[in-house]
């Protein structure tokens, strides 16, 4: 469910998901794990540019949420990471099923034309 999230939410959700999976399999005992991905690979995985990934990681570090140093991820504030991962969806327009065709004359149909 990364499509509806902004860049910050995508990176946070990825970190949150990796943490939860590693914890569930008892591969980690603390909020620290090795992430053998480059920023380029993270960008490809999340659909972001490497510049955007770098900016988001820097912002998360400055906000004391997550720190990444030489492929070592340290979650500094687990609650904050969870909040960012869950609440970074854009709140602009409500989502519409692309299979639904708006009726002629409706505001959606006028905008789509």
Long-range contacts (C-beta under 8 A, 24 or more apart in sequence): 2-46, 2-47, 4-89, 4-90, 4-95, 5-85, 5-88, 5-89, 6-88, 6-89, 6-90, 7-46, 7-48, 7-52, 7-53, 7-55, 7-56, 8-56, 8-59, 8-60, 8-84, 8-88, 9-84, 9-85, 9-87, 9-88, 9-89, 10-46, 10-47, 10-48, 10-88, 11-42, 11-46, 11-48, 11-53, 11-56, 11-57, 11-60, 12-60, 12-65, 12-66, 12-81, 12-84, 12-85, 12-88, 13-85, 14-42, 14-45, 14-46, 15-66, 15-73, 15-75, 15-81, 15-85, 16-81, 16-82, 16-85, 17-85, 18-73, 19-73, 19-75, 19-78, 19-81, 31-74, 31-75, 31-78, 32-72, 32-73, 32-74, 32-75, 33-72, 33-73, 34-71, 34-72, 34-73, 35-68, 35-71, 35-72, 35-73, 36-71, 37-71, 60-84
